[in-house]
Amino acid sequence: MGKTMAQKIMQAHLVSGDMTPGTEIALRIDQTLTQDATGTMAYLEFETMGIPKVKTELSVAYVDHNTLQSGFENADDHRYLQSVASKHGVWFSRPGNGICHQVHLERFGKPGKTLIGSDSHTPTGGGIGMLAFGAGGLDVAVAMGGGPYYITMPKIIKVELTGKLKPCVTAKDVSLELLRILSVKGGVGAIIEWGGPGIESLSVPERATITNMGTELGATTSIFPSDEVTLAFLKAQDREADYVPLTADPDAEYDRIITINLSALKPMIACPHSPDNVVTVESLAGTKVDQVCIGSCTNSSLLDLLKVASMLKGKTVHPTVSLSISPGSRQVLTMLADCGALSDILASGARLLECACGPCIGMGFSPNSGGVSLRTFNRNFLGRSGTKDGQVYLVSPETAVAAALTGFITDPTTLNPPRVELPEKFKIDDSAVLAPAVDGSQVEVLRGPNIKEFPKSKPFADSLEASLVLKVGDNITTDHIMPAGAKILPYRSNIPFMSRFCFQVCDPDFPERAKAAGDGIILGGSNYGQGSSREHAALVPMYLGIRCVIAKSFARIHAANLINAGILPLTFENPEDYEKLEQGHRLSFKGLKNGMEQGHLTVENLTTGESISLLCAFTERQQGILMAGGLLNYTKENSL
């Protein structure tokens, strides 16, 4: 039997395991990336391990989330990141150089390589033929130290593309169509492989848009072949030597095949407040729009913004609409300026923002109260924009510009914009990427007063008695658990301060109640922890005393982060038992170690007298991590 693309890369990087779906495998990691919102914690964890230099082929630290410097906190953390990267053999991409995924695709991504990053949209690298995973910062720290990355062997879903996209129908619309088909839970436990004759017409930036949005499916990762299109992109980036061909074998077998006819696709739009709440743009035509944001790691490439500039040229943004544009990298911004496209953008009345994540993570440019905001981003969770009642829709750049010009949601196919092509050569300037020191032992790591110690977790005894301190529903995101935004992200290296904001979207009293409880339990519904890879959503609850989360189901990265933090993630054997538990109930577990080995635990509700069966399908390694109280404790006990 032939192999899929993912299976080929996995086999070449397999450290342990047998690649049987549903079993744990360990992979050797070639590259890592971090960004500043999660990277500070990752490097604090790496320092705790006491390893002098990273052992990967390449590790890069990016600053792209917290670029607003309204106080000393962000500037101090940027200084810390630059110094700790230099000391330990990590390349450093300076603030303003661009969004990690965009820059990594341009300058560092290599077909056939493995990559993990402390950002959930690291699968963007699949657009260039990498096997790229989003992960918690602790997993990235371990990989930088030479340790393998552990995942459950996924099933493989193939998406077969036929036909060719019509004008103003885009890669973003392909992603939204798949979200409509599968939902935000439809990719859980799976890798999405893209193939078929339709991929030949998709450029690497378009492919990267699609693999970026695969994260919203809950997929482990997504990947495109490395072919002539990939080679052309690498040549344009003066990186032809990095090219390696990669395709699936003709007789490769898949767990499911989905066919999408690109020729039949229409412009799509995701409505508030979920990326899978997808309808056609034409069905919402005429809806008043207050704000438009173009950018993010999904749609900030040169190709995207050349299209935007061509549609804006000679026109003016509607007087009732505020339009922002965030180029994905310094390369993109410079090339827009050199060819005159930037002048067309500015002349339209658009506001140019920094080459950074910006509004996508609530870092400025929040919409007005109740405002309708069309964004080319990947997430539209409630309150993520910084305005709690903001009505955020996800669209392609073409649909975004159509709304910015007309003031209403408008089908972009009615505007007939000019065709845009990528240049044969990109402008190469890596001066904002700093090499690490040759001798790191001579480098002083610079720490500001906002950087606090990594919080200490505690091992499990064989029994646990704790109060259920919070009950929440389905699709709880990491934004619900640990919000981002300009008010909170500057304290990303200060867990005690961040703990004040934990679950404030759901229950403002949660932090104080959890601390008062001592040991606490959280109850969640389906897909608990979807969204960002931020491990703060596990570390902060751990700091507040949470020992266990019981849910109907978990998002992959968050479940791993909970285990790494020493928090026990359990699921119901019978999901209807969710209704039997209420906030304030006192719960008791006995025989934890034996229960983990057997894969079943019984929790006794001391308040009602009922017992409920729970599932805990952990590997032997995960059991060891949990009993040790987290991955850092486990790593110290079992050196790499």
Secondary structure, 3 states (H helix, E strand, C coil): CECCHHHHHHHHHEEECCCCCCCEEEECCCEEEEEHHHHHHHHHHHHHHCCCCCCCCEEEEECCCCCCCCCHHHHHHHHHHHHHHHHHCCEEECCCCECHHHHHHHHCCCCCCEEEECCCCHHHHHHHCCEEEECCHHHHHHHHCCCCEEEECCEEEEEEEECCCCCCCCHHHHHHHHHHHHCCCCCECEEEEEECHHHHHCCHHHHHHHHHHHHHHCECEEECCECHHHHHHHHHCCCHHHCCCECCCCCECCCEEEEEEHHHCCCEEECCCCCCCEEEHHHHCCCECCEEEECCCCCCCHHHHHHHHHHHCCCCCCCCCEEEECCCEHHHHHHHHHHCHHHHHHHCCCEECCCCCHHHHCCCCCCCCCCEEEECCCCCCCCCCCCCCCEEEECCHHHHHHHHHHCECCCHHHCCCCCCCCCCCCCCCCCCEECCCCCHHHCCCCCCCCCCCCCCCCCCCCEEEEEEEEECCCCCEHHHHCCCCCCCHHHCCCHHHHHHHCCCCCCCCHHHHHHHHCCEEEECCCCECECCCCCHHHHHHHHCCEEEEEECCECHHHHHHHHHCCCEEEEECCHHHHHHCCCCCEEEEECHHHHHHHCEEEEEECCCCCEEEEECCCCHHHHHHHHHCCHHHHHHHCCC
